[in-house]
Amino acid sequence: MKTTKSEHLFEKAKKLMPGGVNSPVRAFKSVGANPVFIKRGKGSHILDEDGNEYIDYVMSWGALILGHSNPEVVEAIKNQAELGTSFGACTELEVLMAEKITEAFPSVEVIRMVNSGTEATMSAIRLARAYTGRDIIVKFEGCYHGHFDSFLIKAGSGATTFGIPDSKGIPESLAKNTLIAKYNDIGSVEEIFRNYGETIAAVIVEPVAGNMGVVLPEKGFLKGLREITRKYNSLLIFDEVITGFRVSYKGAQALYDISPDITTFGKIIGGGLPVGAYGGREEIMRLVSPDGPVYQAGTLSGNSLAMAAGFKTLEILSKKAEIYEELDKKAEKLEKGLKESMVHNGIDVVINRIGSMMTMFFTGEKVKDYQSALKSDTSLYALYFKEMLKRGVYLPPSQFEAFFISTAHTDEDIDKTIDKSFEAAQKIRQRARFLLSDSPYQTK
């Protein structure tokens, strides 16, 4: 594996950008390595600046459900680029995108396009506070909703303790408007509402957590959130930036039959270009300027390139009902193969999966929340990541992220990945802290 050009670029980048990157996880610090610099991508594969080719399971962090450089999406971008990239004015594409999303998500009656998932979630909580006339937001330990101040909050010392800043630059006075509950623990939410219910504007949650690794909601958890928020006249916000159009065409809220008050979107709806959106019940959304007093604006909101790429992506997804079934089958095959590669080598691993997104946790315990996710052996994941990278498989450079499958991944890709996982597992087995010496698969 050649790394000369990537190493050279990284040294230059470190002088020009914080950590040499424009988003922290790209620095590969979590896996104890230096990043590879990607030059191009096609289908399920990417090529770095040194000419190394990889099967990609990051897929721009889930945005590329149709794979890299999908011909139809590329054509849509080219056609729009010739007409203009951005106008800062109204376009038909914005209307078509709004129609497409609201048709797929019945809970979204009115929608506003923005430029990122962070912008969508920060706008959603501002709107929730305006609608309810309350200040406090409840979020969940381990769930990530972007880098807005109100979300970079960690848990205090108890279930009903106000949060404390998890990043420098966030005033403690602002952090006190965020309360932290435990994901999949409806009791922690009930306790918070018993103490602060009349002052809580909204609960924001990833209906399927994707930012502590993939963690599925346990039976009754999402339903419980819906019941509690209604009881206290608070709003329920679903952050479907990752899950929207990923776990199903109609998102996680359709899978779990829950209707939130506000939903945030990103990733897939941009077809690989920067995008975000938030929407919900009409009576709530009509508070947004210029209809109402909640100000939010953006020079590039609904820009033509992102709308063209996103609309074409949703059009393809909506016309081929079998896509999600095929994605699930591919992901199931990969999940089974990766699990077998670890079991065969006596290494404990738990794989959480829903549809075409999954996470391998290097632990022997069930992962159902942030605390159980933290029990994973991050050093072992780092070893696994590096061994797989050497073998041409590009995985998320962090234990606490998701693998994503695209329609471009082939059976050959999946088979090769599984084969390489067996090789990598054999390589790291002697360094696994929880190696099972009595495993029936143990080799001498």
PyMOL commands that set and color helices and strands:
alter all, ss='L'
color gray80, all
select helices_A, chain A and resi 4-16+18-20+24-27+29-31+71-83+92-104+117-132+149-151+172-175+186-199+221-231+251-255+267-270+282-285+304-319+323-344+370-373+378-390+411-431
alter helices_A, ss='H'
color red, helices_A
select strands_A, chain A and resi 38-42+45-48+53-56+110-114+136-140+153-154+164-165+178-181+200-205+235-239+262-265+276-280+350-354+357-361+393-394+403-404
alter strands_A, ss='S'
color yellow, strands_A
deselect
rebuild
show_as cartoon
